[in-house]
């Protein structure tokens, strides 16, 4: 998902508005302030923007607005509702081990003796919350008394019990991370033994200053679990507000604390209590119970949470807080297969903001010897191979390449790839025995977290019931083909694939009143339960926890300031791509964040192979892959776009390691023919290399001779790097550059630094060779794609890159600052960024509902329909 290392999202999403400007780099509070540069913050393969990176979220002025955006865009419409008995048995932490056979019964007996339970109700609640005259924090303050009474009674029954969590009921308390105010739950559980250091953290927020605690006494997200949300009423509107609040609170816990594997939540409307569970694969809730009358269940809940282990509460015990650095950033010690690494800087963590997904985090770390490394932490789908396995498969395939030059292609490829140092499926550690942790099974969102329970057997219910005054909005999610093994349901429908389409056949007559209870709403939908069950599917949606550490701590193309080094890196990566192509593989995720310059070895390196596949595998054909800034036009469209007018003679150059000759390109004519299933091929990887060069030239200036036309360059940057899955502008640019029209090139030259002219001229022969190869290889389209025309394209790239890199070695680049380019257009919705650069490049796909499911609509381009488009002119 960007310069950041290996973030992953999908191409299925609600259509966002186009930004006015190229996306701005991530403003990660953990990055070093001097390492700022403009880079695409786009989703890695397949691409889907997260709600937390949308303009609505960034422009939100408070927690309330941010919560609405997150709940609307990043969580499923339908979720499993687990029977409360199953939730207690399989999802909640187990009851603490005790010498007493019936710990719950013994505790309840103690509570009846000391009048905590009196007159068949909790003494702390003389009246139901709905009858209370004060607001929710005061109306539910009795829960704190009940919690403390249960803890005291449990310790009387069994003095060996060790308490882990306490309860804080305080609706005015904000939860903080080191840098920002996050959320404001009505109550939450807090660790008795804090992980947050006592040293006061710098914090610029001044809101609620009178009510806040001192900086060193704040409540921090690293220490809390199980956020609670309360409402005195139990009408539909109160339920909707409670549900959306607790989901946002749980999402913040997972997003801000890297030590968290999953989290719980609780909502109470008057007396109706529901429990929630959120992991990187699933969002679940329980059926309700009455906490006032079902006292045994409430006592069970308190005992399970208060005396549980950190592991069962969702903490990752292979990762622990280390220290706070000089920039007030929390650093961690991370275990990878028995090796200890200490974090130094976050390189990427934007993917973790979405509640459901891979949550890829990448750190610069140092090992026990003080050497700098790169550590990647990700939650992979259970049917995905680990990255080190994919690397081994590619290297083994490279070893079998037959060629007359007698090169060891495995060795040639290996020295151009990031080298894994250590890796593992992250295990779950049990409670320490005599100081030594007991190693358990590899962590898993199903077998470990849910203890083998299958939520697919539960009823599937609408997450947020419709308000009476608001009609149900039309679906706006698109899917790739579910039969594809690379298919990953979108975060908006991850738990119930295809359910929105089936919901067209549900009973539309049930309209809830504002005061209806959730049970009444569910009762009106009782006839639809079977359809909901049939639409719900958990197959293939579980994830496992994976870590890998790479030996080289190299510089991405975004951060390398020498243009010659950038081109040298692309030269070496192109050679690597040729070997990968000869080995029968494609990378599918070439981006500025995956291409590195390793200064120590003066070598370009290629990383992030988790989406690399063998070309013979057909499973990947239905999924678009790549970072939108650098995706090939055909990959964006997911179909072939070139037809043959003339055929060039076949090219027989053996490899890019030999010299090449220029060849006259053919002029392509774009066509679209859906008969031949689209397949990613090596030309698409090379086109991504080409777009990286374009990006480097437009997003940088020469330090000594900057561009004289920054405003016009901004417009071109906006046209080409908008971050959406829209290909027309880019295809036009590619074709015009391939033709090498002098007038067009002179116009582009005026936008860039005069010292960039040799690098700009480099784009012409590369584009010509690409277009010619596309055209010739698609000669027999739609019957076949002729692979023999792929030969020689890599050689052309390496030849020109080598020459231009040598002449550009004295050019020092500085990143350009993206400024507002306002274009009056009344057709653009209010979600535009008001002249601000977007933090993430985004993608846009229209969807139309159909009776049997969703079908992908045509990709639209709002930008190219604007009359002022320079590319259209």
Residue pairs with C-beta under 8 A, 6 or more apart in sequence:
1 7
1 8
1 9
1 41
1 42
1 43
1 44
1 348
1 350
1 351
1 360
1 627
1 840
2 25
2 26
2 39
2 40
2 41
2 42
2 43
2 44
2 348
2 350
2 591
2 593
2 627
2 840
2 841
3 25
3 26
3 39
3 40
3 41
3 348
3 556
3 558
3 559
3 592
3 593
4 26
4 41
4 347
4 348
4 349
4 350
4 351
4 360
4 362
4 593
5 347
5 348
5 360
5 362
5 374
5 376
5 593
5 594
5 607
5 608
6 44
6 348
6 360
6 362
6 376
6 378
6 594
6 607
6 608
6 610
7 43
7 44
7 348
7 350
7 351
7 358
7 360
8 43
8 44
8 45
8 46
8 351
8 357
8 358
8 360
8 378
8 610
8 611
9 43
9 44
9 46
9 47
9 48
9 49
9 50
9 351
9 354
9 357
9 358
9 491
10 46
10 47
10 48
10 480
10 488
10 489
10 490
10 491
11 46
11 47
11 48
11 478
11 480
11 623
11 624
11 725
11 843
11 845
12 48
12 477
12 478
12 479
12 480
12 489
12 490
12 492
12 493
12 845
13 48
13 49
13 73
13 477
13 478
13 490
13 491
13 492
13 843
13 845
14 73
14 476
14 477
14 492
15 476
15 844
15 845
15 846
15 847
16 49
16 54
16 55
16 724
16 831
16 842
16 843
16 844
17 55
17 828
17 829
17 831
17 832
17 862
18 722
18 724
18 828
18 832
18 842
18 844
18 862
18 863
19 55
19 722
19 723
19 832
19 833
19 837
19 838
19 842
20 718
20 820
20 821
20 822
20 823
20 832
20 833
20 834
20 835
20 836
21 714
21 717
21 718
21 818
21 819
21 820
21 821
21 833
21 835
21 836
21 837
21 838
22 38
22 40
22 699
22 717
22 718
22 721
22 722
22 723
22 818
22 837
22 838
22 841
23 40
23 41
23 42
23 721
23 723
23 837
23 838
23 839
23 840
23 841
23 842
24 38
24 41
24 818
24 836
24 837
24 838
24 839
25 36
25 37
25 38
25 39
25 40
25 41
25 558
25 839
26 41
26 348
26 350
26 839
26 840
27 839
28 346
28 349
28 350
29 178
29 179
29 180
29 329
30 329
30 345
30 346
30 349
31 345
31 346
32 327
32 345
33 327
35 559
36 815
37 558
37 559
37 815
38 699
38 815
38 816
38 817
38 818
38 837
39 556
39 558
39 592
39 593
39 699
40 591
40 592
40 627
40 628
40 629
40 630
40 695
40 721
40 723
40 840
40 841
41 53
41 350
41 839
41 840
41 841
42 591
42 627
42 628
42 629
42 723
42 840
42 841
42 842
42 843
43 49
43 50
43 627
43 628
43 840
43 841
43 843
44 351
44 360
44 589
44 591
44 593
44 608
44 611
44 627
45 588
45 589
45 611
45 623
45 624
45 625
45 626
45 627
46 480
46 486
46 488
46 623
46 624
46 625
47 624
47 626
47 627
47 628
47 631
47 725
47 843
48 490
48 491
48 843
49 723
49 840
49 842
49 843
50 73
50 74
50 350
50 351
50 353
50 354
50 491
50 840
51 57
51 69
51 70
51 72
51 73
51 74
51 354
52 66
52 69
52 70
52 74
52 255
52 353
52 354
53 350
53 353
53 839
53 840
53 842
54 69
54 73
54 831
54 842
55 831
55 832
55 833
55 834
55 836
55 838
56 65
56 69
56 831
57 66
57 69
57 70
58 833
58 836
58 839
59 833
59 834
60 66
60 69
63 181
63 182
63 183
63 184
63 248
66 248
67 183
67 244
67 245
67 248
68 244
70 247
70 248
70 251
70 355
71 244
71 247
71 248
71 464
73 492
74 251
74 354
74 355
74 356
74 491
74 492
75 247
75 251
75 283
75 355
75 356
75 463
75 491
75 492
76 283
76 356
76 463
76 491
76 492
76 493
76 494
76 495
76 496
77 462
77 463
77 464
77 492
77 493
77 496
77 499
77 500
78 460
78 461
78 462
78 463
78 493
78 495
78 496
78 499
78 500
78 503
78 532
78 535
78 536
79 283
79 284
79 285
79 460
79 461
79 463
79 495
79 496
80 282
80 284
80 285
80 455
80 456
80 458
80 459
80 460
80 461
80 495
80 536
81 284
81 285
81 286
81 287
81 458
81 459
81 460
81 461
82 91
82 284
82 285
82 286
82 287
82 453
82 455
82 458
83 286
83 287
83 458
84 275
84 286
84 287
84 288
84 289
84 297
86 286
86 453
86 458
87 275
87 277
87 284
87 286
87 287
88 297
88 300
88 301
88 304
89 453
90 450
90 451
90 452
90 453
91 275
91 277
91 284
91 286
91 449
91 450
91 451
91 453
92 264
92 275
92 301
92 304
92 305
93 304
93 305
93 308
93 309
93 312
93 313
94 304
94 308
94 312
95 103
95 104
95 300
95 303
95 304
96 103
96 161
96 303
96 304
96 307
96 308
98 157
98 158
98 160
98 161
99 158
99 160
100 106
100 157
100 158
103 154
103 157
103 158
103 303
104 296
104 299
104 300
104 303
105 296
106 157
107 150
107 153
107 154
107 157
107 299
107 303
108 117
108 295
108 296
108 299
110 153
110 156
110 157
111 117
111 149
111 150
111 153
111 295
111 299
114 149
114 153
115 123
116 122
116 123
116 124
116 145
116 146
116 149
116 153
117 123
117 295
120 293
121 292
121 293
122 142
122 146
122 292
122 295
124 141
124 142
124 143
124 145
124 146
125 142
125 292
128 270
128 271
128 292
129 136
129 139
129 140
129 230
129 232
129 268
129 270
129 271
130 232
130 233
130 234
130 270
132 138
132 139
132 232
135 171
136 171
136 186
136 230
136 231
136 232
137 169
137 170
137 171
137 172
137 186
137 187
137 230
139 230
139 232
140 169
140 186
140 187
140 230
140 268
141 169
143 167
143 169
143 187
144 167
144 168
144 169
144 187
146 298
146 302
147 166
147 167
147 302
147 306
148 167
150 299
150 302
150 303
150 306
151 163
151 302
151 306
154 161
154 303
154 306
154 307
155 161
155 163
161 307
162 307
163 192
163 306
163 307
164 191
164 192
164 305
164 306
164 307
164 308
164 309
164 310
164 313
165 189
165 190
165 191
165 192
165 225
165 226
165 305
165 306
165 308
165 313
166 189
166 190
166 191
166 192
166 306
167 187
167 188
167 189
167 190
168 187
168 188
168 189
168 190
168 219
169 186
169 187
169 228
170 187
171 184
171 185
171 186
171 187
171 230
172 184
172 208
172 211
173 184
173 185
173 213
173 219
174 181
174 182
174 183
174 184
174 208
174 212
174 218
174 219
175 181
175 182
175 183
175 184
175 185
175 188
175 219
175 220
175 221
175 224
175 227
175 249
175 252
176 182
176 201
176 203
176 218
176 219
176 220
176 221
177 220
177 221
177 222
177 256
178 201
178 220
178 324
178 328
178 329
178 330
179 203
179 328
180 205
181 205
181 207
182 221
182 252
182 256
183 227
183 248
183 249
183 252
185 227
185 228
185 229
185 245
185 246
185 249
186 228
186 229
186 230
187 227
187 228
187 230
188 219
188 224
188 225
188 226
188 227
188 228
188 249
189 224
189 225
189 226
189 305
189 306
190 219
190 223
190 224
190 225
191 223
191 224
191 225
194 220
194 223
195 222
195 223
195 259
195 320
195 321
196 220
196 222
196 223
196 321
197 321
197 323
197 324
198 216
199 216
199 324
200 214
200 215
200 216
201 215
201 218
201 324
201 328
202 328
203 215
203 218
212 218
213 219
221 252
221 253
221 256
221 257
222 256
222 257
222 259
222 321
222 330
224 253
225 253
225 263
225 264
225 305
225 313
225 314
226 263
226 264
226 265
226 266
226 305
226 313
227 246
227 249
227 250
227 253
227 263
227 265
227 266
228 246
228 265
228 266
228 267
228 268
229 241
229 242
229 243
229 245
229 246
229 249
229 265
229 266
229 267
229 268
230 242
230 267
230 268
230 269
231 238
231 239
231 241
231 242
231 267
231 268
231 269
231 270
232 238
232 269
232 270
233 269
233 270
233 515
234 269
234 270
234 271
234 272
234 517
234 518
235 514
235 515
235 516
235 517
236 465
236 467
236 468
236 512
236 513
236 514
236 515
236 516
236 517
236 518
236 521
237 467
237 514
238 269
239 267
239 269
239 465
239 517
239 518
240 464
240 465
240 467
242 267
242 268
242 269
243 267
243 285
243 463
243 464
244 464
246 265
246 266
246 267
246 276
247 265
247 276
247 278
247 283
247 355
249 265
250 263
250 264
250 265
250 276
250 278
250 355
251 278
251 354
251 355
253 260
253 263
254 260
254 262
254 263
254 278
254 280
254 352
254 355
254 359
255 352
255 353
255 354
255 355
258 316
258 319
258 332
258 349
258 352
258 361
258 377
259 315
259 316
259 319
259 320
259 321
259 332
260 314
260 315
260 316
261 279
261 280
261 314
261 315
261 316
261 443
261 449
261 545
262 277
262 278
262 279
262 280
262 314
262 445
262 449
263 277
263 278
263 314
264 275
264 276
264 277
264 278
264 305
264 313
264 314
265 275
265 276
265 277
265 278
266 273
266 274
266 275
266 276
267 273
267 274
267 276
268 274
268 291
269 518
271 290
271 291
271 292
271 293
272 288
272 289
272 290
272 517
272 518
273 288
273 289
273 290
273 291
273 298
274 285
274 286
274 287
274 288
275 285
275 286
275 301
276 283
276 284
276 285
276 286
277 283
277 284
277 285
278 284
278 355
279 445
279 449
279 543
280 355
280 356
280 357
280 358
280 359
280 379
280 445
280 543
281 356
281 379
281 445
281 446
281 494
281 541
281 542
281 543
282 356
282 445
282 450
282 455
282 495
282 538
282 541
283 355
283 356
283 463
283 495
284 455
284 458
288 518
288 519
289 297
291 297
291 298
305 313
309 431
310 317
311 317
311 428
311 429
311 430
311 431
316 426
316 443
316 545
317 428
317 429
317 437
318 334
318 335
318 426
318 427
318 429
319 332
319 333
319 334
319 335
320 332
320 333
321 330
321 331
321 332
321 333
322 331
322 332
322 333
322 342
322 343
323 331
324 330
324 331
325 331
325 344
329 345
329 346
331 342
331 343
331 344
332 342
332 343
332 363
333 340
333 341
333 342
333 343
334 340
334 341
334 342
334 343
334 363
334 365
334 375
334 377
334 547
335 341
336 375
336 422
336 423
336 424
336 547
336 548
336 549
337 422
337 423
337 424
339 367
339 368
339 422
339 549
340 367
340 368
341 365
341 366
341 367
341 373
341 375
341 549
342 365
342 366
343 363
343 364
343 365
343 375
344 363
344 364
344 365
344 366
344 372
345 363
345 364
346 361
346 362
346 363
347 362
347 363
347 364
347 374
348 360
348 361
348 362
348 593
349 360
349 361
349 362
350 840
351 357
351 358
351 359
351 360
351 361
352 359
352 360
352 361
354 491
355 491
356 491
356 494
357 379
357 491
358 378
358 379
358 380
358 543
359 377
359 378
359 379
360 376
360 377
360 378
361 376
361 377
361 378
362 374
362 375
362 376
362 377
363 374
363 375
363 377
364 372
364 373
364 374
364 375
364 553
365 372
365 373
365 374
365 375
365 549
366 372
366 373
367 373
367 549
372 553
373 421
373 549
373 550
373 551
373 553
374 418
374 549
374 550
374 552
374 553
375 547
375 548
375 549
375 550
376 387
376 547
376 548
376 549
376 550
377 426
377 545
377 546
377 547
378 545
378 546
378 547
378 610
379 445
379 543
379 544
379 545
379 546
380 386
380 543
380 544
380 546
380 610
381 488
381 540
381 541
381 542
381 543
382 444
382 446
382 540
382 542
382 543
382 544
383 485
383 540
384 610
385 393
386 423
386 425
386 546
386 548
387 420
387 423
387 546
387 548
387 608
387 609
387 610
388 420
388 423
388 548
390 609
390 610
390 612
391 417
391 420
391 609
393 614
394 413
394 580
394 583
394 585
394 609
394 612
395 410
395 413
395 414
396 410
397 583
397 584
397 585
397 614
398 409
398 410
398 412
398 413
398 579
398 580
398 582
398 583
399 408
399 409
399 410
400 583
401 409
401 579
401 582
401 583
403 409
403 582
403 654
403 655
404 654
405 654
405 655
405 657
405 658
407 655
407 657
409 579
409 582
409 583
412 575
412 579
413 576
413 579
413 580
413 583
415 601
415 603
416 572
416 573
416 575
416 576
416 603
416 604
416 605
416 606
417 576
417 605
417 606
417 607
417 609
418 550
418 551
418 552
418 554
418 596
418 605
418 606
418 607
419 550
419 551
419 552
420 548
420 549
420 550
420 551
421 549
421 550
421 551
422 548
422 549
423 546
423 547
423 548
423 549
424 442
424 546
424 547
425 442
425 443
425 544
425 545
425 546
426 442
426 443
426 545
426 546
426 547
427 439
427 440
427 441
427 442
427 443
428 440
428 441
428 442
428 443
428 448
429 437
429 438
429 439
429 440
430 437
430 438
430 439
430 440
431 438
432 438
440 448
441 447
441 448
442 448
442 544
442 545
443 449
443 544
443 545
444 542
444 543
444 544
444 545
445 542
445 543
445 544
446 452
446 454
446 538
446 542
447 542
454 538
455 495
455 538
456 536
456 537
456 538
456 539
458 536
459 529
459 532
459 533
460 495
460 496
460 499
460 532
460 533
460 535
460 536
461 522
461 525
461 532
462 525
465 512
465 518
465 521
466 472
466 511
466 512
467 512
467 514
468 511
468 512
468 513
468 514
469 514
472 508
474 849
475 500
475 501
475 503
475 847
475 849
475 854
476 847
477 490
477 492
477 493
477 500
477 847
477 854
478 845
478 846
478 847
478 854
478 855
478 856
478 857
479 487
479 489
479 490
479 493
479 497
479 498
479 853
479 854
479 856
480 486
480 487
480 622
480 623
480 624
480 856
481 487
481 622
482 489
482 497
482 498
483 622
484 619
484 620
484 621
484 622
484 623
485 619
485 620
486 613
486 619
486 620
486 622
486 623
486 625
487 622
487 623
488 494
489 495
489 497
489 541
493 499
493 500
494 541
495 536
495 538
495 541
496 532
496 535
496 536
496 537
497 535
497 537
498 535
498 537
498 853
498 854
499 532
499 535
499 536
500 849
500 854
501 849
501 850
501 851
501 852
501 853
501 854
502 531
502 532
502 534
502 535
503 535
504 849
504 851
505 531
505 851
506 525
506 528
506 531
507 524
507 525
507 527
507 528
509 524
510 521
510 524
510 525
512 520
512 521
512 524
550 607
552 596
552 598
552 600
552 601
552 605
554 596
554 597
554 598
554 599
554 605
555 596
555 597
555 598
555 599
556 592
556 593
556 594
556 595
556 596
556 597
557 566
557 569
557 570
557 592
557 593
557 595
557 596
557 597
557 692
557 696
558 592
558 593
560 566
560 569
560 597
561 812
561 813
561 814
562 809
562 811
562 812
562 813
563 696
563 700
563 756
563 759
563 808
563 809
563 811
563 812
563 813
564 805
564 806
564 807
564 808
564 809
564 810
564 811
565 597
565 599
565 805
565 809
566 597
566 696
566 813
567 693
567 759
567 762
567 801
567 804
567 805
567 808
568 597
568 602
568 604
568 801
568 805
569 595
569 596
569 597
569 603
569 604
569 605
570 595
570 604
570 689
570 692
570 693
570 801
571 604
571 797
571 798
571 801
571 802
571 805
572 603
572 604
572 605
573 590
573 595
573 604
573 605
573 606
573 689
574 656
574 686
574 689
574 794
574 797
574 798
574 801
575 656
575 657
575 794
575 798
576 606
577 587
577 590
577 606
577 682
577 685
577 686
577 689
577 794
578 655
578 656
578 794
578 795
578 798
580 586
580 587
580 612
580 682
580 685
581 682
581 685
581 790
581 794
582 655
584 614
584 615
584 616
585 612
585 613
585 614
585 615
586 612
586 613
586 615
586 680
586 681
586 682
586 684
586 685
587 606
587 609
587 611
587 612
587 685
588 611
588 612
588 613
588 620
588 625
588 626
588 680
588 684
588 685
589 608
589 610
589 611
589 612
589 625
589 626
589 627
590 606
590 626
590 630
590 685
590 688
590 689
590 692
591 626
591 627
591 629
591 630
591 688
591 692
592 627
592 629
592 630
592 692
592 695
592 696
593 608
593 627
594 606
594 607
594 608
595 604
595 605
595 606
595 607
595 692
596 604
596 605
596 606
596 607
597 603
597 604
597 605
598 604
598 605
611 625
613 619
613 620
613 680
615 679
615 680
615 681
618 679
620 680
621 677
621 678
621 679
621 680
622 677
624 631
624 635
624 636
624 638
624 725
625 635
625 680
626 632
626 635
626 684
626 688
627 841
628 636
628 723
628 724
628 725
628 841
628 842
628 843
629 691
629 695
629 721
629 723
629 841
630 688
630 691
630 692
630 695
631 684
631 688
631 691
631 725
632 683
632 684
632 687
632 688
632 691
633 641
633 687
633 727
633 730
633 731
633 734
634 640
634 641
634 642
634 678
634 684
634 727
634 774
635 680
635 684
636 725
636 726
636 727
636 730
636 859
637 672
637 727
637 859
638 678
639 672
639 673
639 674
639 678
640 671
640 672
640 673
640 676
640 678
640 778
640 781
640 782
640 785
641 670
641 671
641 672
641 727
641 731
641 774
642 668
642 669
642 670
642 671
642 771
642 774
642 775
642 778
642 781
643 668
643 669
643 670
643 671
643 775
643 778
643 781
644 666
644 775
644 776
644 778
644 779
644 781
645 666
645 667
645 668
645 669
645 775
646 666
646 775
647 666
647 776
647 779
648 663
648 664
648 665
648 666
648 772
648 776
648 789
650 788
650 789
650 791
651 663
651 789
651 791
651 792
652 791
652 792
653 660
653 791
653 792
653 795
655 794
655 795
656 794
656 795
656 797
656 798
656 799
657 798
658 795
659 799
660 792
660 795
660 796
660 798
660 799
662 765
662 796
663 769
663 772
663 792
663 796
664 768
665 738
665 768
665 769
665 771
665 772
666 771
666 772
666 775
666 776
667 735
667 738
667 739
667 771
667 775
668 735
668 738
668 771
668 772
668 774
668 775
670 731
670 735
671 781
673 781
673 782
674 782
675 782
676 781
676 782
676 783
676 784
676 785
679 785
681 777
681 785
681 787
681 790
682 790
682 793
682 794
683 770
683 773
683 774
683 777
683 790
683 793
686 770
686 793
686 794
686 797
687 734
687 770
689 797
690 734
690 763
690 766
690 767
690 770
691 730
693 759
693 762
693 763
693 766
694 720
694 733
694 763
695 721
696 759
696 813
697 752
697 756
697 759
697 760
698 713
698 716
698 717
698 720
698 721
698 751
698 752
698 816
699 717
699 721
699 815
699 816
700 813
700 814
700 815
700 816
701 707
701 753
701 813
701 814
701 815
701 816
702 753
702 754
702 755
702 756
702 811
702 812
702 813
702 814
703 812
703 813
703 814
704 755
704 812
705 753
705 754
705 755
706 753
706 814
707 713
707 751
707 752
707 753
707 816
708 750
709 750
709 751
710 816
710 819
711 819
711 821
712 750
712 751
713 751
713 752
713 816
714 818
714 819
714 821
715 821
715 870
716 748
716 751
716 870
717 818
718 821
718 863
719 729
719 733
719 863
719 869
719 870
719 871
720 729
720 730
720 733
721 841
722 841
722 842
722 863
723 838
723 840
723 841
723 842
723 843
724 841
724 842
724 843
724 844
724 861
724 863
725 843
725 844
725 845
725 859
726 844
726 859
726 860
726 861
726 863
726 864
727 859
728 861
728 864
729 861
729 863
729 864
729 869
729 871
732 871
732 872
733 871
734 767
734 770
734 771
735 767
735 771
736 744
737 744
737 745
737 763
737 764
737 767
738 764
738 767
738 768
738 770
738 771
738 772
739 768
740 764
740 768
745 760
745 761
745 764
748 760
749 757
749 760
752 760
755 811
756 811
758 804
758 807
758 808
759 804
759 808
761 804
762 800
762 801
762 804
765 796
765 800
766 796
766 797
766 800
769 792
769 793
769 796
769 797
770 793
773 789
773 790
773 792
773 793
776 786
776 789
777 785
777 786
777 787
777 788
777 789
777 790
778 785
778 786
779 786
780 786
818 837
820 835
820 836
820 837
821 835
822 835
823 866
823 868
825 866
827 862
828 862
844 859
844 860
844 862
845 856
845 857
845 859
846 857
846 858
846 859
846 860
847 854
847 855
847 856
847 857
848 854
848 855
848 857
863 869
864 871
864 872
